[in-house]
Amino acid sequence: MDMRPVNKNNVMFNIQVPLASLSAFMATAAAAVRRTAAGEKRCFACSGVFYPEDAGCGKYFCPDCAQALQGREMGFCPSCGELYSWALLPPAPCPRCLHKPPPWQRFIFYGTHENLLRELLLALKFREQLHLAPVLAALLINRPAFANLNVDTVAPIPLHRRRLCQRGYNQALELARPVARALNVPLFPDLLLRVRETSPQTELGRSLRRQNIKGSFACGAAVTGRHILLVDDTMTTGATMTEAALTLLASGAASVNAAVISRAPALSLL
């Protein structure tokens, strides 16, 4: 028991404070000071206030949103990211990749194109929320597979100039910027060009997507001998990424890798 004299109006009182309570109070006060020093953060998804050191969820998202943004760890094809209905299935090649492997060496994605991740990507893509680009790219960059990439060039999937003028920016390029910085390799925004305007892929089935995108790309710079990482926001059937990779390889690229933030369920439409 801690007995401390207190002088109030020239009258001495003895206040008895249990040492355990005093220690608990000091510990709480010290934690509050540390939290204040660390600074409160605003969640990029819900704008709620959180403290990263307490939440253990990084510097961008509150605990609830971080939980909603869990990456896909199992239940997909490691070659193309095709999602399996059983999410707990160990990663295994899909029949399509076993029959005909994709043109890229490695494929990396963060999560399934649904719920909060989908909302954030749509906000970046269609609502000019460009501040989300480095945040979403960080999800991809922190994937363990990202650290083992052997690339010397990063390039975004390009937009046709007409669509670029309409939107004002290429969301794939905005995602590719922090990816290139993290890899410490140069970013070539115009390494690949969209030379033919096509119908939006979202309106088409799998086979029509392949036909729609064929011959749409050309190289805007020399790619001979380069090990290239192609970056896009999301992938559904892989028709766009495949055509882009084939264009680079046909022009002399040594290898192509593919990275997207989200993988949408592949279409069953023929």
C-alpha positions in Angstrom: 0.0 0.0 0.0 1.4 3.4 -0.9 0.7 6.1 1.6 1.3 9.6 0.4 0.7 12.8 2.4 -1.4 15.4 0.5 -1.6 19.0 1.6 -5.1 20.5 0.9 -5.9 23.9 2.4 -2.9 23.4 4.7 -4.4 20.2 6.1 -2.4 17.0 5.7 -4.3 13.9 4.5 -2.9 10.4 4.0 -4.3 8.9 0.8 -3.8 5.1 0.5 -3.3 3.9 -3.1 -2.9 0.2 -3.8 0.4 -0.4 -5.6 -1.3 -2.8 -8.0 -3.8 -0.2 -9.1 -1.1 2.4 -9.5 0.9 0.1 -11.7 -2.1 -0.7 -13.8 -2.8 3.0 -14.2 0.8 3.8 -15.2 0.8 0.9 -17.7 -2.4 2.2 -19.3 -1.1 5.7 -19.4 2.1 4.6 -21.0 0.2 2.6 -23.7 -1.9 5.7 -24.4 1.3 7.7 -24.9 2.7 5.1 -27.2 -0.5 5.0 -29.2 -0.6 8.8 -29.5 3.1 8.9 -30.5 2.5 6.3 -33.2 -0.5 8.4 -34.4 -3.9 7.3 -35.3 -4.6 6.2 -38.8 -7.7 6.4 -41.1 -8.6 3.2 -42.8 -8.4 3.5 -46.6 -11.5 1.4 -47.0 -14.0 2.6 -44.3 -12.3 5.8 -43.1 -12.5 4.6 -39.5 -9.8 5.4 -37.0 -7.4 2.7 -35.9 -3.9 2.3 -34.4 -1.7 0.1 -36.5 0.5 -1.2 -33.6 -2.6 -2.4 -31.7 -4.5 -3.7 -34.7 -1.5 -5.7 -36.2 -3.0 -5.1 -39.6 -0.5 -2.8 -41.2 -0.7 0.9 -41.9 -3.6 1.0 -44.4 -6.6 -0.8 -43.1 -8.5 -1.2 -39.8 -8.8 -4.7 -38.3 -12.3 -5.3 -39.7 -11.4 -4.2 -43.3 -8.0 -6.1 -43.1 -10.0 -9.2 -42.2 -12.3 -8.6 -45.1 -9.3 -8.2 -47.4 -7.6 -11.5 -46.7 -5.7 -12.8 -49.7 -6.4 -16.1 -51.4 -4.0 -18.7 -50.0 -5.5 -22.0 -51.4 -8.0 -23.2 -53.9 -6.5 -21.9 -57.1 -4.3 -22.8 -60.1 -0.8 -21.5 -59.5 -0.2 -21.1 -63.2 -3.2 -18.9 -64.1 -5.0 -18.3 -60.8 -8.2 -19.9 -61.8 -10.3 -20.2 -58.7 -11.7 -23.5 -57.5 -15.1 -23.8 -55.8 -13.4 -25.5 -52.8 -11.2 -22.7 -51.3 -9.3 -25.1 -49.1 -8.0 -27.2 -51.9 -4.2 -27.1 -52.1 -3.0 -25.1 -55.2 -2.9 -27.3 -58.2 -2.7 -26.8 -62.0 -6.1 -26.6 -63.7 -6.9 -28.8 -66.7 -6.6 -25.9 -69.1 -3.0 -25.1 -68.0 -2.1 -28.8 -68.0 -3.3 -29.0 -71.6 -1.7 -25.7 -72.7 0.5 -23.8 -70.2 0.1 -20.0 -70.3 2.9 -17.9 -71.9 4.1 -16.4 -68.7 6.6 -18.0 -66.3 4.9 -17.1 -63.1 1.5 -15.7 -62.1 0.9 -13.8 -58.9 -2.4 -12.4 -57.6 -3.5 -11.2 -54.2 -7.2 -12.2 -53.7 -10.5 -13.0 -55.2 -12.3 -10.3 -57.1 -15.3 -9.9 -54.7 -16.6 -7.9 -51.8 -14.3 -5.2 -50.4 -11.4 -5.9 -52.7 -13.6 -5.6 -55.7 -15.1 -2.4 -54.4 -11.7 -0.8 -53.9 -10.5 -1.9 -57.4 -13.7 -0.4 -59.0 -13.2 2.8 -57.1 -9.6 3.0 -58.5 -10.7 2.1 -62.0 -13.8 4.1 -62.5 -14.1 6.7 -59.7 -10.6 8.3 -59.9 -9.6 7.1 -56.4 -6.0 7.1 -57.4 -4.8 7.2 -53.8 -5.9 3.6 -53.6 -3.3 2.4 -56.2 -0.2 2.2 -53.8 -2.4 0.7 -51.1 -3.7 -2.1 -53.4 -0.2 -2.6 -54.9 1.1 -3.1 -51.4 -1.2 -6.1 -51.0 0.5 -7.7 -54.0 4.0 -6.6 -53.0 3.7 -8.3 -49.6 2.9 -11.7 -51.1 5.7 -14.1 -50.4 5.9 -15.1 -54.1 6.6 -11.5 -55.1 10.0 -11.6 -53.4 11.3 -14.3 -55.7 10.5 -12.6 -59.0 13.4 -12.5 -61.5 12.5 -9.5 -63.6 14.3 -6.4 -64.9 11.4 -4.5 -66.4 7.8 -3.6 -65.3 5.1 -2.7 -67.7 1.4 -2.1 -67.3 -1.3 -3.6 -69.6 -2.1 -0.5 -71.7 -5.4 1.2 -72.6 -6.2 2.3 -76.1 -5.6 6.0 -76.4 -9.3 6.7 -76.9 -10.2 5.0 -73.6 -7.3 6.6 -71.9 -8.6 10.0 -72.9 -12.0 9.2 -71.6 -10.8 7.9 -68.3 -7.9 10.2 -67.9 -5.5 7.6 -66.5 -4.6 3.9 -66.8 -5.2 2.1 -63.5 -2.7 -0.6 -64.4 0.0 2.0 -64.8 -0.9 3.5 -61.4 -0.5 0.0 -59.8 2.7 -0.7 -61.7 4.5 2.4 -60.3 4.8 1.1 -56.7 5.5 -2.4 -58.0 8.5 -1.2 -60.0 9.8 0.8 -57.0 9.5 -2.3 -54.8 11.4 -4.4 -57.2 13.9 -1.6 -57.9 13.6 -2.1 -61.6 12.6 0.5 -64.3 9.0 1.0 -65.3 8.2 1.3 -69.0 4.7 2.8 -69.4 4.8 2.5 -73.2 6.7 -0.8 -73.5 3.4 -2.3 -74.8 0.9 -0.3 -76.9 -2.8 -0.9 -77.5 -2.9 -0.4 -81.2 -6.5 -1.5 -81.9 -9.6 -0.4 -80.0 -11.8 -3.3 -78.9 -15.1 -3.9 -77.2 -15.0 -4.0 -73.4 -14.0 -7.5 -72.4 -16.6 -7.6 -69.6 -19.3 -7.8 -72.2 -18.0 -11.0 -73.8 -17.6 -14.7 -73.0 -14.3 -16.6 -73.0 -13.9 -17.5 -76.7 -15.2 -14.1 -77.8 -12.7 -12.4 -75.5 -9.8 -14.2 -77.2 -11.1 -13.1 -80.6 -11.8 -9.6 -79.4 -8.3 -9.0 -78.1 -6.2 -10.7 -80.8 -3.8 -8.4 -82.5 -4.5 -5.5 -80.2 -1.0 -5.0 -78.9 2.3 -4.0 -80.3 5.7 -3.2 -78.7 6.5 0.5 -78.2 10.2 -0.2 -77.4 12.8 -2.8 -77.8 12.1 -5.8 -75.5 14.8 -8.2 -76.7 16.3 -10.1 -73.8 14.2 -8.4 -71.2 12.6 -10.3 -68.3 9.2 -8.4 -68.0 6.6 -8.3 -65.3 3.2 -7.3 -66.7 0.8 -5.6 -64.2 -3.0 -5.3 -64.4 -5.8 -4.7 -61.9 -7.7 -7.9 -62.3 -7.9 -11.0 -64.5 -10.9 -13.1 -65.5 -10.2 -15.5 -68.4 -6.7 -14.3 -69.0 -7.3 -13.4 -72.7 -5.8 -9.9 -72.4 -2.8 -11.0 -70.3 -2.1 -13.9 -72.7 -2.2 -11.7 -75.8 0.0 -9.1 -74.2 2.5 -11.8 -73.1 2.6 -13.4 -76.5 3.2 -10.1 -78.2 6.2 -9.4 -76.0 7.6 -12.9 -76.4 7.2 -12.7 -80.2 9.2 -9.5 -80.2 12.1 -11.1 -78.4 11.4 -10.8 -74.6 13.4 -13.4 -72.7 10.5 -14.1 -70.3 7.2 -12.6 -69.1 5.6 -12.8 -65.7 2.1 -11.7 -64.8 0.8 -10.0 -61.7 -2.7 -8.8 -60.9 -4.4 -7.6 -57.7 -7.5 -9.8 -58.0 -8.5 -12.9 -59.9 -12.2 -13.1 -60.9 -13.9 -16.5 -61.4 -13.3 -17.6 -64.9 -16.3 -17.5 -67.3 -17.8 -20.8 -68.3 -19.3 -19.1 -71.4 -17.8 -20.5 -74.7 
